Structures are given as structure tokens and as C-alpha cells.
Amino acid sequence: MKHHSQPSVIKALAVSLVCTAVGAFGFVSTANATEANTGNLNPNTKGTVTIHKYSESVNKGSAASGHEDASQVPAGAQPLANVVFTAYQITNIDLMTNAGWDAAATLAPGSFTVDTTAKTLTAGAASYTLGTGTALPATNSSGLAVSPSLSLGAYVFVETIPDGSNIVSSQPFVVTVPLPDSDGSWNYNIHVYPKNSITALSKDVNDANAYKVGDTIAWPIKLSLPYLPSGKSFDTVEVYDTLDDALTYSGVVVTQGATTFVQGTDYTVVQAGQKVTVTFTPVGRAKLTQGTDVTFTLSTTVNSSLAADADGIIYNQAFANVNDGKNIPSNKPHSDWGWLTLEKYAEGKSEKSLAGAKFDVKNAAGDVVTALTTDADGNAGPIALKVGNYTLVETAAPAGYELSTDPIAVTIVAGGKSSAKVVKIANKQKPPVKLPLSGGTGTVIFTITGLTLVGAATALTIRSRRKVAQASSLR
């Protein structure tokens, strides 16, 4: 609602009262004491303040007017939900006096600090007391929140960011109820458009060269730093990551553009169990540039605890703390794994297992990623392999069996050890040496040879007897 003053006063106010934007925040300013005829104020009239909450943008909206005006929303800005503001009345600023208006006019965003616990507002040497806070409802999906009815007075609005939000809180700002309007009237339905920078955290997985337990997986974490309100700097920049039990931490590299930060100087690393926390030091924070990306690349190795994973999927999520933005979550990338078991047996006799068969396991590029040898039970594995296509090539057959020359294609899908892919491979027995057959050529040869020998022996016997007989007749 609007309450109009006398025409002469309206003319004076129209000349001198203009509500301006303060910096990039889109807040309305308070008026000077000489610009407000407090005699026209009704101390019993109440007003409301409507918050239009948007993200910061490289573009700028129009100047703040205290009225609802879509042009105050910069192009590209997005409405922000679930942000809570609390309005604290400044109890020792009396807007029924010109001194009160003078005091309110000095309280531009960034020129004062607020202690909501001690209920004080400090601006240079001046100190003000605050009343009990009146919480506005959380902003809705359109970024809107409307205050309850507020009595005449000066109020400081303090923003509360929920835990896990990626919003950087805006500076507290002061609004008078009512607000002097440019046409010389009093505005009791005030609209403000505070903006927030956004801290973004994203995560990726690089497991291109990981195929088996012991191989390396890298997890690049990109922290998009926000633009901070004027006069603010980074007092906390931290990323933490609780690794899956199937991963062993092996190191981190932190970069911003072409700059590689130095561990121990620019940041520290603390590992507690599976939780790895990377925290920028004051030296490192001083090197950070607002509105740019910092990349934390965590290196890990896949360990044997993967065997306890029921679905074979290694999830990983990071969180960030940037100033008052706490526990900002990233997305949740994952690396998918499955299991392979070989069973080697004699062809035609599946119950006859074969030990000592050796295989190379090759990836889709034809590179050997691991080798397997069947045990006394004819089994090799189960072994963990990253999801994908592989080829099994036998390199040595069990003694007495033919080498299998046909590569075997295998596709590994995500799953636990109990659902391992089982590949059964038969080996053909080597042929026996050639033996003589009954009634065959071999037997005839032996028979002929035997008869020849018998015949020769008989002839020798006959000759011997003849010689004996001849000798007897000569006597």
C-alpha cells in the first residue's frame, strides 16, 4: 500500500528520493533524513518485504527500485530455492526521527557486520542492537519468500544457507519499512533482489587403463569457485572424499589452470581411514582466483576388498567446504567391475578336470591385461575384471592335450564375485602312437620272418645229419 504526503512534500521527495542498487546485490538503499518527511509516517502501519532470490550472473539487471520488476533479474540468473532469511529489527534506529533515517542511510551492504548471537550490528565505530529475529519461509522454486507483517522500522536481513547447499551467502542488507519511493510516496510492499554466487562441484572417473585388481583409477574433482561479495575472501577451501573400500588412496594433484599447487605449502592432505581431506592453506588460498576451476585429481588403486562388493560397482562422491558453504556434494561417478572363472576339462569327459592350462586375458585393444593358470581342480579364478570385452588365448595346454588355437570372446558385466562369468573350455587329448593291428601287415611280416628262420634252421639240421652219415660210411 502507499500513503501519500502533501503535494509540496511529494515534489521535494520526487527530486531527492531515489532508491538505488547497491553493487551487484540488487538491494534497495535507505534514504537520507532530509529526504523523508517523517511527519507523514504512520507508526501503526505495517509492511512486507518480498525476497526474489537468484544466482549471480555475468550480466547485470536494472537498478533496484523496491518494486517488483523482472528487469532487475540479470539474463542467465536462476531462481534459488530453500534459502532462508531472518529479519532482525535494529531497535535503536527510530524512523520516527530524522536521526534514525540518517543512521539507516549509512548501512550499505558490506559496510557493517552482524552478530546474530550477540544481537549486534557494528558499522565502524557505531554499534546497534538487534531484536528477536523473524524468519521468513524458505524461498520456493521460483526463489520467492515473503516476510510476515513488519512494523515500522529498519531491519537487517541475514541469509542462512542450508548444509549441503552450493550457494555462497550474500551479505546482510538493511531495508526500511516503509521505503521512500521515487514519486514521494511510502512503499510498504517492498521487493528486493539479492544475488548469490554458486559453488559447483563435479566429479569424473578415469579408469581407461584399469582392468584388474592393482590397477590405477583416477578421480578428477572439479571445484568451480564462486565470485565473492565485495570485500570478501576465501577463508575455507576444502574437498573431502570417502573412498570405497575397494580403493586404496595413492596421491593427489591439485591444479588451477596452468598452476600446480604444492602439497605442504599450498594445501595439506589428511587421510583418516578411507576419508581423504585436501585443505588449502592461507598461502594457497591467496593464490586462488574467484570464478575459476580448481581440479583435485585423486589417484587410487583397486584392491582385493572388491571381492566383498555385492554388485561390482565402485561408487565415489566428493564434498566441498567453501567459506560458509558446507558439505557441498558432487555427482556420484562409478567404475563397474565383474568376475571371471575358467573351468578346464578333457573333451568328452567334463568330469575330468585339467590342471596346468595357461591363458592370456586380452582387452579389446589386444593387450594382455593378466594371465591365468588352471589349478588341480581345473579352475582359474574367479578374478575381478573391469566391465568390457575380453579375449582368452590359451598359451600352454596340459601335458598330453592339444593346444586350443581358437581365441574365446568373453564379455564381463557388472556383478559380485558370486555371479562370476564361468567359461568352460575343453582340451582334446593328443593322439596315441601307431601300434600294429591284429591280422594286419605287421603280423604278416613277423610270420614270414619266423617261417624263414624256421626253414633255415631245418636246412642246417638236415645238412648236419648228412655230414654225420657220410662220415660214418667212410669208416
Secondary structure, DSSP 8 states (H G I E B T S, - for coil): -EEE--HHHHHHHHHH----EETTTTEE----GGG--GGG--TT--BEEEEE-EE--SS------SS--GGGS-TT--B--S-EEEEEEBTT--TTSHHHHHHHHT--TTS-EEETTTTEEEETTEEEEB---EE-----TTSEEE---B-SEEEEEEEE--TT--EE----EEEEESEE-TTSEEESEEEE--EEEE-EEEE--B-TT--STT-EEEEEEEEE-----TT---S-EEEEEE--TTEEEEEEEEEETTEE--BTTTEEEEEETTEEEEEE-HHHHTT--TTSEEEEEEEEEE-GGGGG-SS-EEE--EEEEETTEEEEE----EEEEEEEEEEEEETTEEEEE----EEEEE-TTS-EEEEEE--TTSEEEEEEEESEEEEEEEEE--TTB----S-EEEEE-S--GGG-EEEEEEE-B--------TTSHHHHHHHHHHHHHHHHHHHHHHHHHHHHHHHHHT-
